[in-house]
Amino acid sequence: MHDAVDNQYIVELLVRGWSDERISRALALSKRTVQRRVRQLMQEYGCTSRFALGFALGFALGLRAVPRSTGRGKGPDAHRRPGPSPSRRFT
């Protein structure tokens, strides 16, 4: 039973892009256990890379990409960066 729950958490963290080492620390599992389970998931989904596995899992879970910010800069915190208000006009 624990294996199924651990695998669910591993899948969630893989989709977020976490490394095996970070997953092992978060779930209190050995790095080898995480690597073995990732390898098993790759075989199950017919993937040859972690990226492909993350994509396949995300697709299987119905996840969608986060829309890009319309702010000035790029990145997840672009909307929080200081700058002129978009409604402000310069003449």
Order of alpha helices (4+ residues) and beta strands (2+ residues): alpha-alpha-alpha-alpha
